[in-house]
Amino acid sequence: MKLAVYGTLRDGNKNTGRVKDTSLVYPGHQKFPAMIQDYEGKGTVVEVHNVTSEDLAQYDLYEGVSMGLYDRVKVNVEMDNGEKIRSWVYVAGSRLLKLVDVFEEIPNGDWYNRKV
């Protein structure tokens, strides 16, 4: 299975691509990012990792899926090498969206190369 990661789960691997029709934002703070659907967004830079179903279960716990902080969904990723793949990714969940009033966009969609 594939998992596309864009924030604290990134480890610097070069297997990168972009998820279109999204924006990468800070949800009310600058500790970790969230990806949201945004048809006018610049897209989100992701690393794609190979994972097991056991890995996904652990990531679901880490991302607070059962609490509604993040949702795990399937997306299309356009890889830097031109390949198109389907991958799981975590997006801002309903609880996170309700808790936050202000989302600050990370302009280039790349958490690794953000300006701090």
C-alpha positions as a Markdown table, in Angstrom:
| # | Residue | x | y | z |
|---|---|---|---|---|
| 1 | Met | 0.0 | 0.0 | 0.0 |
| 2 | Lys | 1.0 | 3.6 | -0.5 |
| 3 | Leu | 0.8 | 6.5 | 2.0 |
| 4 | Ala | 1.4 | 10.1 | 0.9 |
| 5 | Val | 2.8 | 12.2 | 3.7 |
| 6 | Tyr | 3.3 | 16.0 | 3.8 |
| 7 | Gly | 4.2 | 17.1 | 7.3 |
| 8 | Thr | 5.7 | 15.5 | 10.4 |
| 9 | Leu | 5.6 | 12.0 | 8.8 |
| 10 | Arg | 8.0 | 13.1 | 6.1 |
| 11 | Asp | 11.5 | 11.7 | 6.4 |
| 12 | Gly | 13.3 | 13.4 | 3.5 |
| 13 | Asn | 13.0 | 10.6 | 0.9 |
| 14 | Lys | 13.1 | 11.7 | -2.7 |
| 15 | Asn | 10.0 | 9.7 | -3.8 |
| 16 | Thr | 7.9 | 12.9 | -4.0 |
| 17 | Gly | 5.0 | 14.3 | -5.9 |
| 18 | Arg | 2.0 | 16.7 | -5.6 |
| 19 | Val | -1.7 | 16.3 | -4.8 |
| 20 | Lys | -3.6 | 18.8 | -6.9 |
| 21 | Asp | -6.7 | 20.7 | -5.9 |
| 22 | Thr | -5.4 | 21.0 | -2.3 |
| 23 | Ser | -3.7 | 23.5 | -0.1 |
| 24 | Leu | -1.3 | 22.9 | 2.8 |
| 25 | Val | -2.2 | 25.0 | 5.8 |
| 26 | Tyr | -1.4 | 25.6 | 9.4 |
| 27 | Pro | -4.5 | 25.0 | 11.4 |
| 28 | Gly | -4.4 | 27.9 | 13.9 |
| 29 | His | -0.7 | 27.3 | 14.9 |
| 30 | Gln | 2.6 | 26.4 | 13.2 |
| 31 | Lys | 3.4 | 23.1 | 14.9 |
| 32 | Phe | 2.1 | 20.8 | 12.2 |
| 33 | Pro | 0.3 | 21.2 | 8.9 |
| 34 | Ala | -3.0 | 19.9 | 7.5 |
| 35 | Met | -4.0 | 19.3 | 3.9 |
| 36 | Ile | -7.4 | 20.6 | 2.9 |
| 37 | Gln | -9.3 | 20.4 | -0.4 |
| 38 | Asp | -9.0 | 23.6 | -2.3 |
| 39 | Tyr | -9.7 | 23.7 | -6.1 |
| 40 | Glu | -7.8 | 26.9 | -6.4 |
| 41 | Gly | -4.9 | 25.7 | -4.3 |
| 42 | Lys | -1.4 | 25.2 | -5.5 |
| 43 | Gly | -1.3 | 21.6 | -4.5 |
| 44 | Thr | 0.5 | 19.8 | -1.7 |
| 45 | Val | 4.0 | 18.3 | -2.0 |
| 46 | Val | 4.1 | 14.8 | -0.6 |
| 47 | Glu | 6.5 | 11.9 | -0.1 |
| 48 | Val | 5.1 | 8.5 | -1.0 |
| 49 | His | 5.9 | 5.6 | 1.4 |
| 50 | Asn | 5.2 | 1.9 | 1.1 |
| 51 | Val | 3.3 | 0.8 | 4.2 |
| 52 | Thr | 1.5 | -2.2 | 5.6 |
| 53 | Ser | -2.0 | -2.4 | 7.0 |
| 54 | Glu | -0.4 | -2.5 | 10.5 |
| 55 | Asp | 1.5 | 0.7 | 9.7 |
| 56 | Leu | -1.8 | 2.4 | 8.6 |
| 57 | Ala | -3.5 | 1.4 | 11.9 |
| 58 | Gln | -0.7 | 3.0 | 13.9 |
| 59 | Tyr | -0.7 | 6.1 | 11.7 |
| 60 | Asp | -4.5 | 6.3 | 12.2 |
| 61 | Leu | -3.9 | 6.4 | 15.9 |
| 62 | Tyr | -1.2 | 9.1 | 15.6 |
| 63 | Glu | -3.3 | 11.3 | 13.3 |
| 64 | Gly | -6.4 | 11.1 | 15.6 |
| 65 | Val | -8.7 | 9.5 | 13.0 |
| 66 | Ser | -11.1 | 8.1 | 15.6 |
| 67 | Met | -11.4 | 11.6 | 17.1 |
| 68 | Gly | -12.1 | 13.3 | 13.8 |
| 69 | Leu | -8.9 | 15.3 | 13.8 |
| 70 | Tyr | -7.8 | 13.8 | 10.4 |
| 71 | Asp | -9.4 | 11.6 | 7.9 |
| 72 | Arg | -7.6 | 9.0 | 5.8 |
| 73 | Val | -8.7 | 9.2 | 2.1 |
| 74 | Lys | -7.5 | 8.0 | -1.3 |
| 75 | Val | -6.0 | 10.6 | -3.7 |
| 76 | Asn | -4.3 | 10.8 | -7.0 |
| 77 | Val | -0.6 | 11.8 | -6.7 |
| 78 | Glu | 1.3 | 13.2 | -9.7 |
| 79 | Met | 4.9 | 12.0 | -9.0 |
| 80 | Asp | 7.8 | 14.2 | -9.9 |
| 81 | Asn | 8.9 | 11.6 | -12.4 |
| 82 | Gly | 5.5 | 11.9 | -14.3 |
| 83 | Glu | 4.0 | 8.7 | -12.9 |
| 84 | Lys | 0.4 | 9.0 | -11.5 |
| 85 | Ile | -0.5 | 6.8 | -8.5 |
| 86 | Arg | -3.3 | 6.3 | -6.0 |
| 87 | Ser | -2.3 | 6.7 | -2.4 |
| 88 | Trp | -3.8 | 7.1 | 1.1 |
| 89 | Val | -3.3 | 10.5 | 2.7 |
| 90 | Tyr | -4.5 | 12.2 | 5.8 |
| 91 | Val | -6.6 | 15.4 | 5.4 |
| 92 | Ala | -8.1 | 17.7 | 8.0 |
| 93 | Gly | -11.0 | 16.0 | 9.6 |
| 94 | Ser | -14.4 | 17.4 | 10.7 |
| 95 | Arg | -13.3 | 18.0 | 14.3 |
| 96 | Leu | -10.1 | 19.9 | 13.3 |
| 97 | Leu | -12.1 | 22.0 | 10.9 |
| 98 | Lys | -14.6 | 22.9 | 13.6 |
| 99 | Leu | -11.9 | 23.7 | 16.2 |
| 100 | Val | -10.0 | 26.1 | 14.0 |
| 101 | Asp | -11.1 | 29.6 | 12.9 |
| 102 | Val | -7.9 | 30.6 | 10.9 |
| 103 | Phe | -5.9 | 28.5 | 8.5 |
| 104 | Glu | -2.6 | 30.0 | 7.3 |
| 105 | Glu | -1.6 | 28.7 | 3.9 |
| 106 | Ile | 2.0 | 27.4 | 3.4 |
| 107 | Pro | 2.4 | 29.2 | 0.0 |
| 108 | Asn | 4.5 | 26.7 | -1.9 |
| 109 | Gly | 2.6 | 23.7 | -0.5 |
| 110 | Asp | 5.9 | 22.1 | 0.7 |
| 111 | Trp | 6.3 | 21.8 | 4.5 |
| 112 | Tyr | 9.9 | 20.7 | 4.1 |
| 113 | Asn | 10.8 | 24.0 | 2.3 |
| 114 | Arg | 8.5 | 26.3 | 4.2 |
| 115 | Lys | 9.7 | 29.7 | 5.5 |
| 116 | Val | 9.7 | 29.9 | 9.3 |
